[in-house]
């Protein structure tokens, strides 16, 4: 295959959500393989003590039109999500079907974005560790939510469709395995109880 010819591999890796693995007891760090899914022989992992992480945000409603929530149609769903040290707030609202502002992000989109971004960041990390050079990455993710008669609802499925470009055509198969491993370790995917599928398309050039 010529160096200028692009090799395209479209894979549909349907990755079902699995419950988080049990916590690893505290012990000295040791080298282990990639959880039964080796990427390349040069990649190894370090098992260390569990660490707790804490995150804080502030959500402020900005939609009081003057009479508060005196009626369902009397107020805006607009709000801002902020956190210390961030460059700008996230402009939020609700789904337009629920009287939200379609120009602002709704909670459903933010959940989808969280899953997509977490997967991407793990893929980039694992590729860097494996010596796979990624030059482009975009994910057109899609989520499905069911709404019940009483107004409640939940997500039933998310599909990630990352399109990734790497420099070495010989590493396309390795790059596909990276997506599988990324799904297994992504904290966001491990925190939901619905299917998260991944349909990566990997090109080289």
C-alpha positions as CSV (number, residue, x, y, z in Angstrom):
1,X,0.0,0.0,0.0
2,X,1.4,3.4,-1.1
3,X,2.3,5.9,1.6
4,X,-0.2,8.3,0.2
5,X,-3.0,5.9,0.1
6,X,-5.4,6.1,3.0
7,X,-6.4,3.0,4.8
8,X,-9.8,3.1,6.2
9,X,-11.2,0.7,8.8
10,X,-14.8,1.0,9.9
11,X,-15.5,-1.0,12.9
12,X,-18.7,-1.5,14.9
13,X,-17.6,-2.4,18.4
14,X,-20.8,-2.8,20.4
15,X,-19.5,-2.4,23.9
16,X,-22.1,-3.2,26.6
17,X,-21.8,-1.4,29.9
18,X,-20.5,-3.6,32.6
19,X,-20.7,-3.0,36.4
20,X,-17.6,-1.4,37.8
21,X,-15.0,-3.9,39.0
22,X,-14.5,-4.4,42.7
23,X,-12.1,-2.0,44.3
24,X,-8.5,-3.2,44.2
25,X,-7.1,-3.6,47.8
26,X,-4.4,-1.3,48.7
27,X,-1.0,-2.8,47.8
28,X,2.4,-2.0,46.4
29,X,2.4,-1.0,42.7
30,X,3.1,-3.8,40.3
31,X,3.1,-4.2,36.5
32,X,0.1,-5.9,34.9
33,X,-1.4,-6.4,31.5
34,X,-4.3,-4.4,30.0
35,X,-7.1,-6.3,31.8
36,X,-7.1,-9.1,29.2
37,X,-7.2,-6.7,26.3
38,X,-3.5,-6.1,25.5
39,X,-3.0,-3.3,22.9
40,X,0.7,-3.8,22.1
41,X,3.4,-5.7,24.0
42,X,5.1,-2.5,25.1
43,X,2.1,-1.2,27.0
44,X,1.8,-2.1,30.7
45,X,-0.3,-0.7,33.6
46,X,0.4,0.0,37.2
47,X,-2.1,-1.1,39.8
48,X,-1.9,1.4,42.7
49,X,-4.0,2.3,45.7
50,X,-7.5,3.5,45.0
51,X,-7.9,7.3,45.1
52,X,-11.0,9.4,45.8
53,X,-11.7,12.4,43.6
54,X,-14.2,15.2,44.5
55,X,-15.8,17.7,42.0
56,X,-17.8,20.8,42.7
57,X,-20.0,22.9,40.5
58,X,-22.5,25.6,41.1
59,X,-25.8,25.7,39.1
60,X,-27.6,29.1,39.2
61,X,-31.0,29.6,37.8
62,X,-31.2,32.8,35.8
63,X,-34.7,32.5,34.4
64,X,-36.9,34.5,36.9
65,X,-38.9,36.7,34.5
66,X,-40.4,38.7,37.4
67,X,-43.0,36.4,39.0
68,X,-40.8,33.4,39.7
69,X,-42.5,30.0,39.3
70,X,-46.0,31.4,39.7
71,X,-47.0,29.3,36.6
72,X,-45.5,26.6,34.4
73,X,-45.1,29.1,31.5
74,X,-44.1,32.1,33.7
75,X,-40.4,31.3,34.0
76,X,-37.4,30.6,31.8
77,X,-35.5,27.3,32.2
78,X,-32.2,29.2,31.6
79,X,-29.4,28.6,34.1
80,X,-25.6,28.8,34.3
81,X,-23.2,26.1,35.4
82,X,-19.9,27.4,36.9
83,X,-17.0,26.2,38.9
84,X,-14.0,27.9,40.5
85,X,-11.2,28.6,38.1
86,X,-13.2,28.0,34.9
87,X,-12.9,30.5,32.0
88,X,-16.6,30.8,31.4
89,X,-20.0,29.4,32.6
90,X,-21.8,26.7,30.7
91,X,-25.1,28.3,29.4
92,X,-27.8,25.8,30.3
93,X,-31.5,25.3,29.7
94,X,-33.9,22.4,29.2
95,X,-34.8,20.5,26.1
96,X,-37.0,22.8,23.8
97,X,-39.8,20.2,24.2
98,X,-39.9,21.2,27.8
99,X,-39.9,25.0,27.1
100,X,-36.1,25.3,27.0
101,X,-33.8,27.5,24.9
102,X,-32.4,25.5,22.0
103,X,-29.4,27.7,21.8
104,X,-28.2,26.6,25.2
105,X,-27.1,23.2,26.4
106,X,-29.6,20.9,28.2
107,X,-28.8,18.2,30.8
108,X,-29.4,15.4,28.3
109,X,-26.8,16.9,25.9
110,X,-24.3,17.5,28.8
111,X,-24.6,13.8,29.8
112,X,-24.0,12.7,26.2
113,X,-21.1,15.1,26.0
114,X,-19.6,13.8,29.2
115,X,-19.6,10.2,27.9
116,X,-18.1,11.3,24.6
117,X,-15.4,13.5,26.1
118,X,-14.4,10.9,28.7
119,X,-14.0,8.2,26.0
120,X,-12.0,10.6,23.8
121,X,-9.6,11.6,26.6
122,X,-8.9,8.0,27.4
123,X,-8.3,7.1,23.8
124,X,-5.8,9.9,23.4
125,X,-4.1,8.8,26.6
126,X,-3.9,5.2,25.6
127,X,-2.7,6.0,22.1
128,X,0.0,8.2,23.4
129,X,1.2,5.4,25.7
130,X,1.1,2.8,22.9
131,X,3.0,5.0,20.5
132,X,0.0,5.6,18.2
133,X,0.0,9.1,16.9
134,X,-3.5,10.6,16.6
135,X,-3.7,13.8,14.5
136,X,-7.5,14.3,14.3
137,X,-10.5,13.2,16.4
138,X,-14.2,14.0,16.2
139,X,-17.1,12.2,17.7
140,X,-20.7,12.7,16.5
141,X,-22.4,11.0,19.5
142,X,-26.1,10.3,19.8
143,X,-28.3,9.3,22.8
144,X,-31.7,7.9,23.2
145,X,-34.0,8.7,26.1
146,X,-37.5,7.4,26.9
147,X,-40.1,9.6,28.5
148,X,-42.9,7.9,30.5
149,X,-46.5,8.9,30.9
150,X,-45.8,10.3,34.4
151,X,-43.1,12.6,33.1
152,X,-40.1,10.6,34.3
153,X,-37.5,9.3,31.9
154,X,-34.1,7.7,31.5
155,X,-31.5,7.2,28.8
156,X,-31.7,3.8,27.2
157,X,-28.7,3.9,24.9
158,X,-25.8,6.0,23.7
159,X,-23.8,5.5,20.6
160,X,-20.3,7.0,20.2
161,X,-19.2,7.5,16.6
162,X,-15.6,8.7,16.8
163,X,-13.7,9.4,13.6
164,X,-10.0,9.3,14.3
165,X,-7.0,9.8,12.1
166,X,-3.6,8.3,12.9
167,X,-0.2,8.6,11.1
168,X,0.7,4.9,10.7
169,X,-1.6,2.7,8.7
170,X,0.0,-0.4,10.2
171,X,-1.5,0.6,13.6
172,X,-5.2,0.8,12.6
173,X,-6.0,-2.5,14.3
174,X,-4.2,-1.5,17.4
175,X,-6.0,1.8,17.5
176,X,-9.4,-0.1,17.3
177,X,-8.4,-2.1,20.4
178,X,-7.7,1.2,22.2
179,X,-11.3,2.1,21.9
180,X,-12.3,-1.1,23.5
181,X,-10.0,-0.5,26.4
182,X,-11.0,3.1,26.8
183,X,-14.6,2.0,27.2
184,X,-13.6,-0.3,30.0
185,X,-11.8,2.3,32.0
186,X,-13.9,5.5,31.3
187,X,-15.4,6.7,34.6
188,X,-18.4,8.1,32.9
189,X,-19.3,4.9,31.0
190,X,-18.7,2.9,34.2
191,X,-21.2,5.2,36.0
192,X,-24.3,4.7,33.9
193,X,-26.6,1.7,33.7
194,X,-27.5,1.8,30.0
195,X,-25.7,0.6,26.9
196,X,-22.9,2.7,25.6
197,X,-21.9,1.5,22.1
198,X,-18.9,2.6,20.1
199,X,-18.6,2.6,16.3
200,X,-15.2,4.0,15.6
201,X,-13.9,4.8,12.1
202,X,-10.1,5.0,11.9
203,X,-8.1,6.3,9.0
204,X,-4.5,6.9,8.4
205,X,-2.6,9.5,6.5
